[in-house]
């Protein structure tokens, strides 16, 4: 599929090329994490002012899961309780943390007028699949079980994330439906990784190998998965779950210059065919990762606003 970058996206891509940034696959995971985090101030927009941002420690079988609670100035209260978005950051299950997605979570809390809880799940290769999945499910269940104490309306609990975080959000929604988690009222899937088979056409098109290149996807995969057998596991590839019937409403956001584009499109279609309410938003001139670059890409801010409107429209 031909892809033409928006002028601002093309300018950002050119700037990254001229900066000579090292490809992630040439770095160690720790080096990649530091490099990723160091680049955030250049791309993040100014964060909105919130009522509070507080640390949270979520009990888990292995110890505890760090998290961060974002409360907006005017949350949508019902009976004194606010809706909540449990957010999982992107980064290929290898990089990213609470700080890398701090501004994104602030914007979503502000735009959606709800509490956002960002979950710092364990990363690979130190903690391979399914450690991140286990943390995501455990954190969501604990948040639901302690909703009142957190000021959260358990009946208005959503999950979401970008890229690898979108993968985890989709998995949590499936696990919750199948009885391993709480009731989920919606899922925000921002260019999620859905199928580790990586056989869709967009995985081999040169126009999609922009910042998230085909090579770095394989680098992430090889650090995260234990082997090829994991590809078939729906907890790694949620597209391979038996059926999407009964999943909560979904807001699916995709980008044209993204290796994950076609699998995201296919998943959105499968959800619709299964009777799931889907709000689909495609940004044809943007690349994978644009959502976190609101300082440089206005479409990132448009996307955040639209997600906020979708969250506010949920029951």
PyMOL commands that set and color helices and strands:
alter all, ss='L'
color gray80, all
select helices_A, chain A and resi 7-19+24-26+29-38+40-43+102-112+131-145+147-150+164-180+201-203+206-208+214-224+228-232+238-240+261-273+290-292+298-313
alter helices_A, ss='H'
color red, helices_A
select strands_A, chain A and resi 52-60+63-71+77-78+81-88+115-119+152-162+186-190+250-257+278-287
alter strands_A, ss='S'
color yellow, strands_A
deselect
rebuild
show_as cartoon
